[in-house]
Protein backbone atom coordinates (compact mmCIF):
# COMPACT_ATOMS: atom_id res chain seq x y z
CA UNK A 1 0.00 0.00 0.00
CA UNK A 2 1.21 3.49 -0.84
CA UNK A 3 0.71 5.87 2.10
CA UNK A 4 1.15 9.64 2.06
CA UNK A 5 1.57 11.04 5.57
CA UNK A 6 0.50 14.68 5.92
CA UNK A 7 1.67 16.40 9.08
CA UNK A 8 2.60 19.84 10.39
CA UNK A 9 6.03 18.94 11.76
CA UNK A 10 8.42 16.05 11.20
CA UNK A 11 11.74 15.15 12.85
CA UNK A 12 14.39 16.30 13.17
CA UNK A 13 12.47 19.58 12.93
CA UNK A 14 9.51 18.42 15.01
CA UNK A 15 8.16 20.14 18.07
CA UNK A 16 6.56 17.36 20.16
CA UNK A 17 6.71 13.71 21.12
CA UNK A 18 3.90 12.97 18.69
CA UNK A 19 6.10 14.21 15.83
CA UNK A 20 8.73 11.66 16.85
CA UNK A 21 5.99 9.04 17.07
CA UNK A 22 4.92 9.92 13.52
CA UNK A 23 8.41 9.14 12.28
CA UNK A 24 8.48 5.85 14.19
CA UNK A 25 5.10 4.82 12.76
CA UNK A 26 6.25 5.71 9.24
CA UNK A 27 9.37 3.60 9.70
CA UNK A 28 7.34 0.68 11.10
CA UNK A 29 4.96 0.79 8.14
CA UNK A 30 7.89 0.90 5.73
CA UNK A 31 9.42 -2.19 7.33
CA UNK A 32 6.16 -4.02 6.65
CA UNK A 33 6.58 -3.33 2.95
CA UNK A 34 4.36 -0.28 2.55
CA UNK A 35 5.62 2.61 0.44
CA UNK A 36 5.69 5.84 2.44
CA UNK A 37 6.08 9.49 1.60
CA UNK A 38 5.79 12.32 4.12
CA UNK A 39 4.47 15.77 3.25
CA UNK A 40 5.18 18.28 5.98
CA UNK A 41 5.85 21.97 6.50
CA UNK A 42 8.87 24.06 5.65
CA UNK A 43 9.22 24.88 9.36
CA UNK A 44 12.85 25.78 10.16
CA UNK A 45 14.22 24.01 7.10
CA UNK A 46 17.89 25.02 6.71
CA UNK A 47 19.08 26.39 3.34
CA UNK A 48 20.71 23.09 2.43
CA UNK A 49 17.69 21.01 3.41
CA UNK A 50 17.74 18.00 5.74
CA UNK A 51 20.21 15.28 4.79
CA UNK A 52 18.10 12.37 6.05
CA UNK A 53 14.97 13.42 4.16
CA UNK A 54 14.53 10.62 1.63
CA UNK A 55 10.83 10.55 0.79
CA UNK A 56 10.13 13.56 3.02
CA UNK A 57 8.91 16.75 1.37
CA UNK A 58 9.06 19.87 3.53
CA UNK A 59 6.86 22.15 1.46
CA UNK A 60 3.62 23.08 3.22
CA UNK A 61 3.17 26.57 4.64
CA UNK A 62 2.03 26.88 8.24
CA UNK A 63 -0.12 29.69 9.56
CA UNK A 64 1.12 31.52 12.62
CA UNK A 65 -0.69 30.99 15.91
CA UNK A 66 -2.78 34.14 16.19
CA UNK A 67 -5.31 35.78 18.45
CA UNK A 68 -8.69 37.03 17.24
CA UNK A 69 -7.28 40.54 17.02
CA UNK A 70 -4.34 39.39 14.90
CA UNK A 71 -6.67 37.40 12.63
CA UNK A 72 -8.75 40.53 12.07
CA UNK A 73 -5.71 42.21 10.55
CA UNK A 74 -5.32 39.58 7.83
CA UNK A 75 -6.65 40.45 4.42
CA UNK A 76 -8.63 38.01 2.32
CA UNK A 77 -5.81 37.89 -0.23
CA UNK A 78 -3.23 37.05 2.45
CA UNK A 79 -5.28 34.10 3.68
CA UNK A 80 -6.26 32.95 0.19
CA UNK A 81 -2.66 32.91 -1.00
CA UNK A 82 -1.59 30.40 1.67
CA UNK A 83 -4.62 28.18 1.05
CA UNK A 84 -4.02 28.08 -2.70
CA UNK A 85 -0.32 27.38 -2.26
CA UNK A 86 -0.94 24.48 0.11
CA UNK A 87 -3.70 23.07 -2.09
CA UNK A 88 -1.37 23.14 -5.10
CA UNK A 89 1.40 21.41 -3.13
CA UNK A 90 -0.93 18.62 -1.97
CA UNK A 91 -2.38 18.19 -5.48
CA UNK A 92 1.10 17.86 -6.92
CA UNK A 93 2.18 15.24 -4.38
CA UNK A 94 -1.05 13.29 -4.81
CA UNK A 95 -0.65 13.29 -8.58
CA UNK A 96 3.00 12.23 -8.43
CA UNK A 97 2.68 9.54 -5.75
CA UNK A 98 -0.92 8.37 -6.27
CA UNK A 99 -1.33 7.10 -2.68
CA UNK A 100 -3.81 4.43 -1.65
CA UNK A 101 -4.16 6.17 1.70
CA UNK A 102 -3.52 9.66 3.05
CA UNK A 103 -2.67 9.51 6.76
CA UNK A 104 -3.31 12.86 8.42
CA UNK A 105 -1.17 13.19 11.54
CA UNK A 106 -0.31 16.56 13.10
CA UNK A 107 -2.72 19.34 12.14
CA UNK A 108 -1.45 22.29 14.14
CA UNK A 109 -1.23 25.47 12.03
CA UNK A 110 -1.99 23.47 8.88
CA UNK A 111 -4.72 24.55 6.43
CA UNK A 112 -7.87 22.74 7.53
CA UNK A 113 -9.40 23.11 4.07
CA UNK A 114 -6.96 20.42 2.89
CA UNK A 115 -8.60 17.58 4.80
CA UNK A 116 -12.16 18.07 3.54
CA UNK A 117 -10.79 18.72 0.08
CA UNK A 118 -8.98 15.38 0.09
CA UNK A 119 -12.13 13.54 1.13
CA UNK A 120 -14.27 15.43 -1.39
CA UNK A 121 -11.92 14.17 -4.10
CA UNK A 122 -12.72 10.60 -3.11
CA UNK A 123 -9.34 9.85 -1.57
CA UNK A 124 -9.16 7.50 1.40
CA UNK A 125 -8.08 9.61 4.37
CA UNK A 126 -7.16 8.30 7.83
CA UNK A 127 -6.71 10.38 10.98
CA UNK A 128 -4.51 9.73 14.01
CA UNK A 129 -6.40 11.94 16.46
CA UNK A 130 -4.06 12.91 19.30
CA UNK A 131 -4.79 16.63 19.79
CA UNK A 132 -7.96 18.70 20.13
CA UNK A 133 -7.81 20.35 16.68
CA UNK A 134 -11.39 19.21 15.96
CA UNK A 135 -12.76 21.18 18.90
CA UNK A 136 -14.88 23.96 17.34
CA UNK A 137 -13.14 26.92 18.99
CA UNK A 138 -9.74 25.48 18.03
CA UNK A 139 -10.76 24.43 14.52
CA UNK A 140 -12.18 27.86 13.72
CA UNK A 141 -8.91 29.60 14.58
CA UNK A 142 -7.64 28.36 11.22
CA UNK A 143 -7.27 31.64 9.27
CA UNK A 144 -9.34 30.51 6.26
CA UNK A 145 -12.16 29.15 8.41
CA UNK A 146 -12.00 32.21 10.67
CA UNK A 147 -12.21 34.70 7.79
CA UNK A 148 -15.40 33.18 6.42
CA UNK A 149 -17.05 32.52 9.77
CA UNK A 150 -15.91 35.36 12.03
CA UNK A 151 -14.47 38.21 9.98
CA UNK A 152 -17.29 40.76 10.20
CA UNK A 153 -15.56 43.98 9.19
CA UNK A 154 -17.43 46.17 6.71
CA UNK A 155 -14.98 45.41 3.89
CA UNK A 156 -15.23 41.67 4.57
CA UNK A 157 -19.04 41.75 4.61
CA UNK A 158 -19.07 43.61 1.29
CA UNK A 159 -16.61 41.17 -0.27
CA UNK A 160 -18.60 38.16 0.92
CA UNK A 161 -21.81 39.68 -0.48
CA UNK A 162 -20.25 40.39 -3.87
CA UNK A 163 -18.72 36.91 -4.04
CA UNK A 164 -22.07 35.35 -3.15
CA UNK A 165 -23.89 37.32 -5.86
CA UNK A 166 -21.28 36.52 -8.51
CA UNK A 167 -21.02 32.84 -7.61
CA UNK A 168 -17.40 33.29 -6.59
CA UNK A 169 -18.08 32.21 -3.04
CA UNK A 170 -19.45 28.84 -4.11
CA UNK A 171 -16.59 28.24 -6.55
CA UNK A 172 -13.94 29.24 -4.03
CA UNK A 173 -15.34 27.13 -1.22
CA UNK A 174 -15.67 24.14 -3.52
CA UNK A 175 -11.91 24.41 -4.06
CA UNK A 176 -11.08 25.41 -0.47
CA UNK A 177 -13.87 24.10 1.77
CA UNK A 178 -15.25 26.04 4.71
CA UNK A 179 -16.82 23.59 7.13
CA UNK A 180 -16.90 22.21 10.67
CA UNK A 181 -14.78 19.33 11.89
CA UNK A 182 -17.91 17.24 12.32
CA UNK A 183 -18.39 17.23 8.54
CA UNK A 184 -15.32 15.07 7.98
CA UNK A 185 -15.66 11.32 7.58
CA UNK A 186 -14.01 9.35 10.38
CA UNK A 187 -14.47 5.86 8.97
CA UNK A 188 -10.65 5.59 8.99
CA UNK A 189 -9.72 7.21 12.28
CA UNK A 190 -8.68 6.45 15.84
CA UNK A 191 -8.20 8.42 19.04
CA UNK A 192 -5.04 8.39 21.13
CA UNK A 193 -7.15 8.30 24.30
CA UNK A 194 -10.72 8.00 25.50
CA UNK A 195 -10.18 11.26 27.39
CA UNK A 196 -9.68 13.16 24.13
CA UNK A 197 -12.69 11.54 22.50
CA UNK A 198 -14.96 12.34 25.44
CA UNK A 199 -13.67 15.92 25.60
CA UNK A 200 -14.45 16.54 21.93
CA UNK A 201 -17.91 15.04 22.28
CA UNK A 202 -18.59 17.31 25.26
CA UNK A 203 -17.51 20.25 23.12
CA UNK A 204 -19.99 19.51 20.37
CA UNK A 205 -18.07 17.41 17.85
CA UNK A 206 -20.44 14.84 16.32
CA UNK A 207 -19.86 11.82 14.12
CA UNK A 208 -17.06 10.46 16.30
CA UNK A 209 -19.10 8.28 18.64
CA UNK A 210 -17.97 5.04 17.00
CA UNK A 211 -14.35 6.05 16.43
CA UNK A 212 -12.17 3.60 18.40
CA UNK A 213 -9.38 4.36 20.84
CA UNK A 214 -5.89 3.08 20.02
CA UNK A 215 -3.45 4.27 22.65
CA UNK A 216 -0.30 5.76 21.19
CA UNK A 217 2.87 3.69 21.18
CA UNK A 218 6.58 4.29 20.83
CA UNK A 219 9.38 2.15 19.46
CA UNK A 220 11.16 0.48 22.37
CA UNK A 221 14.47 0.40 20.50
CA UNK A 222 14.59 4.20 20.62
CA UNK A 223 15.04 4.37 24.41
CA UNK A 224 18.00 3.56 26.66
CA UNK A 225 16.79 1.16 29.40
CA UNK A 226 17.38 1.94 33.06
CA UNK A 227 19.04 -0.95 34.89
CA UNK A 228 20.12 0.42 38.27
CA UNK A 229 17.64 1.70 40.87
CA UNK A 230 18.95 3.63 43.86
CA UNK A 231 17.81 6.61 45.91
CA UNK A 232 20.10 9.44 44.82
CA UNK A 233 17.45 12.14 45.06
CA UNK A 234 17.84 12.98 41.36
CA UNK A 235 14.61 13.92 39.58
CA UNK A 236 13.99 15.20 36.08
CA UNK A 237 11.27 17.31 34.49
CA UNK A 238 10.83 17.50 30.71
CA UNK A 239 8.45 19.40 28.49
CA UNK A 240 7.54 22.75 27.00
CA UNK A 241 8.15 25.74 29.24
CA UNK A 242 4.50 26.76 29.16
CA UNK A 243 1.85 27.31 31.81
CA UNK A 244 -0.14 24.26 30.71
CA UNK A 245 2.86 22.03 31.43
CA UNK A 246 3.28 23.77 34.81
CA UNK A 247 7.05 23.68 35.40
CA UNK A 248 6.57 26.41 38.01
CA UNK A 249 4.66 23.94 40.18
CA UNK A 250 7.69 21.66 40.18
CA UNK A 251 9.80 24.58 41.42
CA UNK A 252 7.34 25.28 44.22
CA UNK A 253 7.38 21.62 45.23
CA UNK A 254 11.17 21.50 45.36
CA UNK A 255 11.25 24.72 47.36
CA UNK A 256 9.04 23.02 49.95
CA UNK A 257 11.20 19.89 49.89
CA UNK A 258 14.30 22.01 50.41
CA UNK A 259 12.68 23.73 53.39
CA UNK A 260 11.81 20.30 54.78
CA UNK A 261 15.46 19.25 54.60
CA UNK A 262 15.04 16.70 51.80
CA UNK A 263 18.25 16.10 49.83
CA UNK A 264 16.81 16.20 46.33
CA UNK A 265 17.67 17.85 43.03
CA UNK A 266 15.76 18.56 39.84
CA UNK A 267 17.03 18.90 36.28
CA UNK A 268 14.65 20.69 33.92
CA UNK A 269 14.83 19.69 30.27
CA UNK A 270 12.77 22.63 29.10
CA UNK A 271 11.84 23.23 25.50
CA UNK A 272 10.89 26.74 24.50
CA UNK A 273 12.00 30.05 23.12
CA UNK A 274 15.18 31.69 24.49
CA UNK A 275 13.09 34.22 26.44
CA UNK A 276 11.16 31.40 28.12
CA UNK A 277 14.36 29.63 29.13
CA UNK A 278 15.77 32.91 30.44
CA UNK A 279 12.64 33.54 32.52
CA UNK A 280 12.81 30.04 33.99
CA UNK A 281 16.44 30.51 35.02
CA UNK A 282 15.56 33.83 36.64
CA UNK A 283 12.72 32.20 38.54
CA UNK A 284 14.99 29.43 39.79
CA UNK A 285 17.43 32.04 41.10
CA UNK A 286 14.70 34.18 42.66
CA UNK A 287 13.38 31.16 44.56
CA UNK A 288 16.85 30.34 45.88
CA UNK A 289 16.93 26.98 44.12
CA UNK A 290 20.06 27.38 42.00
CA UNK A 291 21.90 24.85 44.18
CA UNK A 292 19.31 22.10 43.58
CA UNK A 293 17.48 22.93 40.34
CA UNK A 294 19.26 23.20 36.99
CA UNK A 295 18.20 23.91 33.42
CA UNK A 296 19.57 21.35 30.95
CA UNK A 297 19.82 22.07 27.23
CA UNK A 298 19.26 19.27 24.73
CA UNK A 299 18.53 18.94 21.05
CA UNK A 300 15.38 17.27 19.67
CA UNK A 301 15.50 13.50 19.97
CA UNK A 302 18.12 13.40 22.73
CA UNK A 303 15.85 13.17 25.77
CA UNK A 304 15.62 9.37 25.72
CA UNK A 305 19.36 9.14 26.33
CA UNK A 306 19.00 10.75 29.77
CA UNK A 307 16.23 8.80 31.50
CA UNK A 308 18.55 6.14 32.91
CA UNK A 309 20.54 8.80 34.79
CA UNK A 310 17.68 9.80 37.09
CA UNK A 311 15.68 8.32 39.95
CA UNK A 312 12.30 9.41 38.57
CA UNK A 313 10.44 11.68 36.15
CA UNK A 314 8.18 14.38 37.56
CA UNK A 315 5.32 15.12 35.16
CA UNK A 316 3.22 18.15 36.10
CA UNK A 317 0.90 18.70 33.12
CA UNK A 318 -2.47 20.39 33.72
CA UNK A 319 -3.75 20.85 30.15
CA UNK A 320 -5.90 17.72 29.71
CA UNK A 321 -3.19 16.32 27.47
CA UNK A 322 -4.77 13.51 25.40
CA UNK A 323 -1.74 11.23 25.80
CA UNK A 324 1.64 12.88 26.44
CA UNK A 325 4.60 11.08 24.94
CA UNK A 326 7.25 12.17 27.46
CA UNK A 327 6.02 9.99 30.35
CA UNK A 328 5.27 7.12 27.95
CA UNK A 329 8.84 7.25 26.66
CA UNK A 330 10.21 7.51 30.19
CA UNK A 331 8.14 4.54 31.37
CA UNK A 332 9.30 2.46 28.40
CA UNK A 333 12.87 3.21 29.46
CA UNK A 334 12.09 1.79 32.90
CA UNK A 335 12.16 5.14 34.72
CA UNK A 336 9.70 5.48 37.63
CA UNK A 337 7.20 8.27 36.95
CA UNK A 338 5.32 10.64 39.26
CA UNK A 339 2.38 11.86 37.21
CA UNK A 340 -0.37 14.42 37.68
CA UNK A 341 -3.92 13.15 37.22
CA UNK A 342 -4.39 14.90 33.91
CA UNK A 343 -5.77 13.73 30.60
CA UNK A 344 -5.31 10.41 28.87
CA UNK A 345 -2.14 9.22 30.61
CA UNK A 346 -4.37 7.97 33.44
CA UNK A 347 -5.79 5.36 31.06
CA UNK A 348 -2.54 3.41 30.81
CA UNK A 349 -1.16 3.64 34.37
CA UNK A 350 -2.42 2.66 37.81
CA UNK A 351 -1.40 4.41 41.00
CA UNK A 352 0.94 2.36 43.14
CA UNK A 353 1.28 -0.38 40.53
CA UNK A 354 2.81 1.25 37.47
CA UNK A 355 3.30 4.88 38.55
CA UNK A 356 2.66 7.28 41.41
CA UNK A 357 -0.23 9.66 40.70
CA UNK A 358 -1.16 12.90 42.42
CA UNK A 359 -3.85 15.54 41.92
CA UNK A 360 -2.92 18.06 39.27
CA UNK A 361 -2.33 21.69 40.24
CA UNK A 362 -1.77 20.57 43.84
CA UNK A 363 1.77 21.34 45.00
CA UNK A 364 1.17 19.72 48.37
CA UNK A 365 0.03 16.50 46.71
CA UNK A 366 3.09 16.62 44.45
CA UNK A 367 5.39 16.97 47.46
CA UNK A 368 3.67 14.02 49.15
CA UNK A 369 4.09 11.95 45.99
CA UNK A 370 7.82 12.72 45.89
CA UNK A 371 8.17 11.84 49.57
CA UNK A 372 6.18 8.67 48.96
CA UNK A 373 8.63 7.75 46.22
CA UNK A 374 11.63 8.45 48.45
CA UNK A 375 10.23 5.97 50.98
CA UNK A 376 10.01 3.10 48.48
CA UNK A 377 12.57 0.49 49.59
CA UNK A 378 13.43 -0.54 46.02
CA UNK A 379 13.66 3.04 44.67
CA UNK A 380 10.67 2.40 42.43
CA UNK A 381 12.16 -0.60 40.62
CA UNK A 382 9.09 -2.85 40.91
CA UNK A 383 6.70 -0.11 39.78
CA UNK A 384 8.89 0.84 36.83
CA UNK A 385 9.45 -2.73 35.66
CA UNK A 386 5.76 -3.61 35.93
CA UNK A 387 4.84 -0.49 33.99
CA UNK A 388 7.36 -1.19 31.25
CA UNK A 389 6.17 -4.76 30.88
CA UNK A 390 2.51 -3.74 30.61
CA UNK A 391 3.32 -1.12 28.00
CA UNK A 392 5.29 -3.68 26.00
CA UNK A 393 2.47 -6.22 26.25
CA UNK A 394 -0.40 -3.85 25.49
CA UNK A 395 0.93 -0.75 23.72
CA UNK A 396 3.95 -1.75 21.65
CA UNK A 397 4.58 -0.24 18.23
CA UNK A 398 3.88 -3.61 16.62
CA UNK A 399 0.48 -3.83 18.31
CA UNK A 400 -0.32 -0.22 17.40
CA UNK A 401 0.51 -0.70 13.70
CA UNK A 402 -1.47 -3.94 13.57
CA UNK A 403 -4.51 -2.23 15.08
CA UNK A 404 -4.49 0.84 12.85
CA UNK A 405 -3.94 -1.16 9.67
CA UNK A 406 -6.86 -3.34 10.71
CA UNK A 407 -9.01 -0.25 11.15
CA UNK A 408 -7.94 1.11 7.77
CA UNK A 409 -8.87 -2.14 6.01
CA UNK A 410 -12.14 -2.30 7.94
CA UNK A 411 -12.93 1.29 6.98
CA UNK A 412 -12.24 0.50 3.33
CA UNK A 413 -14.71 -2.38 3.44
CA UNK A 414 -17.36 -0.15 5.03
N, C-alpha and C positions, 0 to 999 in steps of 0.2 A: 504494500500500500504506500502511496506517495502522500506525505503529510507536510503541509505548510503550517508552521507555527508562527502566529502573529502575536507579538508581545511588545510592551512599551520599552523594557530594558532587558539586556542580556549580558551575561558575564563575558569578559571581565569588567564591563562597564555597567553592571547592575547596581541596584540600590537596596536590595532586600534579600532575605533568605529565600523567598519564593522565586526570585530571579535565578538563584543558584539551583533551586529545585527544578526549574524549567530546563536548564542545561542538562541536569542529570536525567530527567525524563527523556529528553531528546536523544541522549546517548544510549539510554536503555532501549528505546524503540529502534534505534539504528542497529544495535547489536542483534535484535530479533529479525533483522532483514528488511525493515521498512526504510524507504528513502525519505530523508528529512531535509527540509530547508527551513531556515528561520528568517523571518522578516521583522526587523525591529527598528528602533529609532536611531537617529544620528547623534544621540546624546553623548557628548564628550568624546566623540571620535577624533583621535589625533590625525594630523595631516597625512601621515603615512598609512593610516588605517590600522587594523588589528591583525597581527601576523597569524593568529590561530583561527581566522574567520572563514574557513572553508565551508561553503554552503550557508553562510550567515550574511545577510544583506542589511546593512545599517543605513536605512534610507528614509524612514518615516519621520515626519515632523511632529514634535510634541507641542501641545499648547502649554503655556505657563499656568501655574496654579494662581488663580486670580479671585479677588473678592467681587461682590456685586458691583461696587463702585468702579473697579478696574475694568470689568466687563462692559460697563456702560460706555467706556471711552473707546471701545473697539468699533471700527466702522464695518459695515456690511462687507465691503470689498476685502478688508483685512481678513475677516473670518472665512469668507468664500475662497480666498486664495489658498489657504492651508487645506481646506476640505478638498478642493479640486486637485491639489498636488498629491495629497495622500491617496485619493481615489485612483489617480493615474498610476501611482506607484504600485498599488495593490493589483490593479488590472494588468499591469505589465508582468508582474510576478506570477499571477494566475495563468496568464496566457503562455508564458515561457515554461512553467513547471507542470501545469495541468494537474493539480493535486486531486487525490480522491477524498481528502479530508482537510479542512482548515481548522486547526486547533487554536482557539483564542485563549491566551494565557493572561498576561498582565495588561490591564486596560487603563491604567492611570495616565491621564493627560493625552490619551490617544483619541482620535476622532471617532465618536460613537456612531456616526453615520455609516462607517465602514461595515459594522457587523450586520445591520439590517440589510444593507446593500448586498452583502455576500449571500445572505439567505434569500433575498428577493431574486437573485440570479439563479437560484436553484442549486447552489453549492451546499455540500454537507458541511455543517459548521458545528464543532464541539466546543464546550466551554468548561475550563477548570475554574470554578468559582471559589476564590479564596479571599476576596476583598468585598467591600460593600458598594461597589460601583453601580449596582443596579438600584440601590436605594434612591427614590425619586429626587430628593434634594441634592444628592451627590451627582446623579446622572445628569440632571439639568444644569449643572455648572459647566458642562461641556460648552465651549463658546458658540458652536453652531446651534445646538439645542436652545441655549439661553437666548440667543438673538431672536429666534423665532417665537419663543414662548414668553420671554420676560423683558425684551427691549421695547419699552413703551414711549420712547422719545417721539417728539412730533415728526422729525425727519424719518424715523423708522416706521411710524404708523403710515405716513404718506407712501413710503416705498413699498410697504406690504400691500397697501390698497392698490397701487398701480400695478404691481406684479400679479395680484389676484385678478384684476380686470383684464390684463393682457394675456393671462394664461402662463406667465413666467413662473409664478409661484408653484403651480402644479408640476411644470417641467423640471424646475430646479429641485423640488423635493422628491421627485421620482428618481433623480440622479443621486441626490444627497438626502436621504430620508430624515425627517423630523418625526420623532415617535417617543414612546415611553418604553422603558426596559421590559415591561410586561408583554409587549408586542412581539418580542423575539420568541423563536421556537427553542425549547429546551429539551427536545427529544434526545439530544446527544450532549448531556451536561451532568455535572456532579459537583456537590458542595464539599469543601474541605472540612466542614464541621456542621453539626446539627445546630449549634449556636448561631452561626451565620444565617442558615436557612430560616430559622425561627425569627431572627431579627428582621430579615427582609420581609417576611410575611406580615409581621407586626407593623411594618412601615408601608404596607400597601402594595407590595409587589405580588402579582397574581400569576398563575400559570406555572408555579414552581413547586406545587404541593407534592407532586410525584417524583421530583428530582431526587435521586439517592445521595447519600453521604458516603464519600470515600476519603477517609482521613489521609492527609498528605504524608508522604514518605520521603526519606532521604537515602542516598546510597551509603551503605555502611563502610565501604572501602575509602570514603572520603574523610573519615575521622580517625584521629589517633587515639587508641583505647587507653583508658586509665587502668593501671595495674596495681598501684600502691595506694593504700588508704590509711592516712594518719591524720591526727589533729594538729595541724600547724597554724590554724587560725587564718588561713589564706582564702579569701573569697573573691569572686569575680562578678562583675556586672557587665553586660554587653547589650548594646542596642543604640537606637537613635537618641540623640540628646534633645528630646522633645518632651513637653509636659505630659503627653499621653503615655509615654514610657516611664515617666516618674523617677528619673535618677536622683532627684532632690530628696525623695523619700528615703532612698538608700543612705544618703548622707546624714539625714536626721537620725536614722536608726543607728548608724555607726558612731554618731556623736553621743547617743545615749549609752551605747555599749562601752565607749571610752570612759564616760563618766562613772560607769559601773565597775570599771577596772578590768574589763575583758581584754585579753591580749589578742586582738584580731586586726586584720588589715583588709583593705578592699582595693582591687585594681579595676578601673573603669575603662572598658574598651568602648569608647563613645564615638559614634559616627555622626557627623554633622558638619556644618559650615565652620570655618575658622573662628568666626565671632562666637559661635555656640561653644566651641571648645575653650575659648578664652574665658567666657563667662563662667563655665564650669570650674576652671582652675581658680578663678577669683573667688568663687563661692567656697571651694574647698579651703582656701587660705583664710577666708573670713570666719569660717566655722572652727578654725584651729585644728584642722584634720590633715594638714600636710605631712605629718609624720606617720599617718596610717592609711591615707587614701591617696592613690596616684592615678593620673590619667595615662593610658597606654595607647600609643599610636600603632595602628596596623593598616595594611592594605586589604582590599576586598579579597575574600577567599582564604585569609590567613587565620581566622579565628579558631578553626578546628584544631590547629596545631598547639593551642595553648590550654585546652581543657584539662589535660592530664597534669598540669602544673598546679592545680588548685584543689582545695578541699571541697568546694561547692560553688554552684552558680546561684546568684540571687537575682530573681526575675520579678520586676516590680510593676509590670504593665497594668494600666487601668483604662484601656481604650476599647474593651470588648473585642480584642484581637481574635479573629476567626480561628486561627491556628498558627501561632508564632513559631517560626522555624528555629530560632536560637535555642530555646530549651529542648526542642526535639533533638537537635544536633548534639547538644551537650549530654542529653540522656543516652543517646546512642553511643557516645564516647565512654559511657560508664561514670560520668560525673554526677554526684548527688545534686539534686536541684531543690531549691526553696522557692515556691511559686505562688504568686498572688492568685486568688480565686477570680479569674478574669477570662471571659471568652471561652473559646473552644478547647484550650489546653486541658481543661478539667475533664474532658471526655475520654482522655487517654491515660490519665494518671489517677491514682487513689492515695489519699492522704495516709501516711504511715506505712504504706506498702511499696509504693514506687516513687514517692516524692513527699516532701513536707509542704503542705498548703497553709496559707494564712489569708485573712480577709484583706482584700485590696484597699488601698488608701488608708490603711491602719498601721501607723508606724509602731505602735505598741505591740500589735500582733506580729509584725515583722521581727521585732526584737525578740519576742518570745520564741518565734520559729528558729531564729539563729541560735538562741540559747538551748533550745530543744535539740538542735543538731549537734551542738558542742557536747551534749551529754550522752550522745550515742556511743556505746562502747566500741563499736567497730568503725567509727568515723563515717558511717553511712554506706559502708560496703554492701551490706545485704540489700538495702533499698535500691541502690544504684544498679546492682547486678540483676535484681528481679525486674526492674524497669527496663533495662536494656534487653533482657530476654523476651519480655512481653512485646516490646516494640518490634523485635526481630521476627517474632512468631506471627504478629497480627498486622504490622504496618511496614513491612519491608518494601523496597522498591520493586521487587519481583511481583509481590502480591498486588501492589498498586497498579502496575502496568497491566497485569492480567485482568484486574477488575475494570479498568477504564476501557481497555480494548473490547472486553465483553459488552460493556454498555454501548460502545460505538456500533458494534455489530448488531446488537439488539435494536438500537435506534434506527439503523438502516432498514431492518426488517419491518419495523413499525411504519 
